[in-house]
């Protein structure tokens, strides 16, 4: 019984990583103005969270794997600083 639950967790994590990869690839086809608008929206949402002192949820395995892969693919440090 325990073996089945481990494989189902692995399948779920692999599925989430696949969805994240497809989402990442689709972002490459967006226009610059769409990305700027989404960035502005996300910054506003982050400001609202900070204002209301909302704590972030813990990242699951799929999110951690995706962040590690993305961190190796792009130079994220330069993306954080304004140009």
Backbone as CSV, one residue per row, in Angstrom:
resi,resn,N_x,N_y,N_z,CA_x,CA_y,CA_z,C_x,C_y,C_z
1,UNK,0.822,-1.194,0.000,0.000,0.000,0.000,0.868,1.261,0.000
2,UNK,1.946,1.253,0.739,2.820,2.408,0.805,3.520,2.658,-0.528
3,UNK,3.835,1.583,-1.251,4.504,1.712,-2.543,3.620,2.446,-3.552
4,UNK,2.324,2.185,-3.528,1.403,2.846,-4.450,1.328,4.337,-4.180
5,UNK,1.356,4.723,-2.907,1.261,6.145,-2.606,2.523,6.888,-3.042
6,UNK,3.681,6.254,-2.937,4.915,6.897,-3.384,4.923,7.082,-4.900
7,UNK,4.449,6.103,-5.637,4.434,6.248,-7.090,3.404,7.278,-7.528
8,UNK,2.293,7.376,-6.819,1.296,8.381,-7.192,1.819,9.788,-6.923
9,UNK,2.585,9.958,-5.854,3.187,11.261,-5.572,4.211,11.603,-6.648
10,UNK,4.979,10.619,-7.074,5.975,10.838,-8.128,5.300,11.214,-9.436
11,UNK,4.225,10.525,-9.779,3.486,10.843,-11.011,2.888,12.240,-10.938
12,UNK,2.343,12.604,-9.781,1.753,13.931,-9.622,2.829,15.005,-9.767
13,UNK,3.988,14.790,-9.142,5.077,15.763,-9.234,5.575,15.887,-10.665
14,UNK,5.735,14.758,-11.356,6.180,14.795,-12.755,5.164,15.523,-13.631
15,UNK,3.900,15.321,-13.376,2.853,16.012,-14.134,2.900,17.510,-13.908
16,UNK,3.102,17.915,-12.677,3.186,19.346,-12.369,4.409,19.979,-13.018
17,UNK,5.533,19.266,-13.011,6.746,19.789,-13.647,6.515,19.937,-15.149
18,UNK,5.850,18.968,-15.767,5.548,19.051,-17.191,4.668,20.263,-17.501
19,UNK,3.669,20.504,-16.680,2.811,21.677,-16.864,3.625,22.957,-16.724
20,UNK,4.523,23.005,-15.747,5.367,24.184,-15.573,6.279,24.414,-16.769
21,UNK,6.828,23.342,-17.331,7.693,23.469,-18.514,6.897,24.000,-19.706
22,UNK,5.709,23.473,-19.910,4.872,23.950,-21.018,4.464,25.413,-20.822
23,UNK,4.170,25.788,-19.597,3.840,27.183,-19.312,5.037,28.079,-19.582
24,UNK,6.221,27.638,-19.175,7.443,28.408,-19.408,7.684,28.604,-20.900
25,UNK,7.499,27.546,-21.673,7.696,27.657,-23.127,6.675,28.585,-23.764
26,UNK,5.434,28.555,-23.275,4.405,29.433,-23.849,4.687,30.903,-23.535
27,UNK,5.376,31.175,-22.445,5.713,32.564,-22.114,6.675,33.161,-23.130
28,UNK,7.451,32.331,-23.783,8.387,32.819,-24.795,7.703,33.402,-26.020
29,UNK,6.437,33.083,-26.211,5.706,33.579,-27.381,4.825,34.783,-27.062
30,UNK,4.886,35.290,-25.845,4.096,36.468,-25.480,4.803,37.738,-25.913
31,UNK,4.015,38.757,-26.156,4.611,40.038,-26.537,5.194,40.719,-25.301
32,UNK,6.062,41.663,-25.547,6.713,42.383,-24.453,5.687,43.152,-23.618
33,UNK,4.673,43.706,-24.262,3.666,44.466,-23.522,2.823,43.550,-22.630
34,UNK,2.536,42.336,-23.093,1.797,41.387,-22.256,2.610,40.999,-21.027
35,UNK,3.907,40.759,-21.219,4.762,40.409,-20.091,4.894,41.572,-19.111
36,UNK,4.979,42.798,-19.625,5.062,43.971,-18.753,3.778,44.136,-17.940
37,UNK,2.626,43.903,-18.588,1.346,44.008,-17.878,1.226,42.941,-16.794
38,UNK,1.646,41.719,-17.099,1.590,40.652,-16.105,2.544,40.949,-14.951
39,UNK,3.720,41.469,-15.266,4.681,41.826,-14.231,4.110,42.898,-13.308
40,UNK,3.464,43.892,-13.882,2.841,44.956,-13.076,1.749,44.392,-12.179
41,UNK,0.924,43.513,-12.716,-0.132,42.883,-11.928,0.458,42.085,-10.768
42,UNK,1.511,41.309,-11.039,2.117,40.497,-9.989,2.776,41.354,-8.909
43,UNK,3.374,42.468,-9.313,3.953,43.380,-8.320,2.869,43.991,-7.444
44,UNK,1.735,44.335,-8.041,0.608,44.874,-7.274,0.077,43.826,-6.306
45,UNK,-0.050,42.597,-6.781,-0.522,41.517,-5.927,0.447,41.290,-4.761
46,UNK,1.738,41.340,-5.025,2.742,41.168,-3.978,2.651,42.303,-2.952
47,UNK,2.411,43.525,-3.427,2.263,44.662,-2.509,1.044,44.480,-1.611
48,UNK,-0.052,43.960,-2.164,-1.249,43.704,-1.365,-0.985,42.635,-0.312
49,UNK,-0.267,41.586,-0.685,0.081,40.535,0.280,0.935,41.112,1.410
50,UNK,1.910,41.927,1.053,2.787,42.521,2.065,1.999,43.457,2.980
51,UNK,1.064,44.194,2.403,0.245,45.127,3.173,-0.645,44.396,4.170
52,UNK,-1.168,43.263,3.758,-2.091,42.500,4.615,-1.374,41.457,5.474
53,UNK,-0.057,41.393,5.364,0.763,40.432,6.128,0.325,38.989,5.890
54,UNK,0.026,38.657,4.637,-0.355,37.297,4.277,0.917,36.476,4.110
55,UNK,0.969,35.319,4.758,2.134,34.448,4.633,2.007,33.577,3.393
56,UNK,3.120,33.377,2.720,3.131,32.552,1.510,2.976,31.082,1.877
57,UNK,2.371,30.318,0.955,2.256,28.874,1.161,3.613,28.222,0.922
58,UNK,3.810,27.082,1.556,5.047,26.335,1.340,5.072,25.770,-0.080
59,UNK,6.246,25.767,-0.675,6.396,25.234,-2.027,6.364,23.709,-1.991
60,UNK,5.698,23.121,-2.994,5.678,21.658,-3.085,6.874,21.196,-3.910
61,UNK,7.018,19.878,-4.046,8.179,19.317,-4.753,8.249,19.784,-6.206
62,UNK,7.113,19.827,-6.880,7.100,20.239,-8.288,7.579,21.682,-8.435
63,UNK,7.172,22.547,-7.535,7.609,23.942,-7.587,9.099,24.052,-7.344
64,UNK,9.617,23.300,-6.393,11.053,23.335,-6.113,11.877,22.862,-7.311
65,UNK,11.436,21.771,-7.938,12.145,21.243,-9.108,12.131,22.257,-10.243
66,UNK,10.969,22.848,-10.484,10.842,23.835,-11.554,11.732,25.041,-11.295
67,UNK,11.766,25.528,-10.062,12.610,26.682,-9.741,14.091,26.366,-9.919
68,UNK,14.501,25.174,-9.587,15.904,24.778,-9.769,16.260,24.756,-11.255
69,UNK,15.394,24.180,-12.073,15.663,24.103,-13.510,15.692,25.491,-14.126
70,UNK,14.728,26.325,-13.775,14.670,27.682,-14.328,15.883,28.493,-13.873
71,UNK,16.309,28.307,-12.631,17.475,29.035,-12.129,18.732,28.681,-12.917
72,UNK,18.820,27.456,-13.424,19.979,27.067,-14.224,19.855,27.538,-15.677
73,UNK,18.644,27.773,-16.153,18.443,28.162,-17.551,18.606,29.649,-17.796
74,UNK,18.227,30.479,-16.835,18.280,31.924,-17.053,19.134,32.593,-15.987
75,UNK,19.660,33.738,-16.341,20.456,34.524,-15.407,19.488,35.376,-14.586
76,UNK,18.943,34.806,-13.533,17.874,35.442,-12.771,18.365,36.616,-11.934
77,UNK,19.626,36.661,-11.608,20.128,37.772,-10.800,20.021,39.101,-11.555
78,UNK,20.304,39.079,-12.849,20.185,40.307,-13.629,18.720,40.662,-13.883
79,UNK,17.843,39.670,-13.854,16.418,39.949,-14.042,15.827,40.671,-12.840
80,UNK,16.429,40.523,-11.665,15.918,41.160,-10.458,16.288,42.627,-10.356
81,UNK,17.363,43.024,-11.018,17.793,44.410,-10.935,17.258,45.191,-12.125
82,UNK,16.781,46.401,-11.893,16.265,47.204,-13.020,17.400,47.598,-13.960
83,UNK,17.068,47.652,-15.223,18.113,48.006,-16.205,18.117,49.470,-16.538
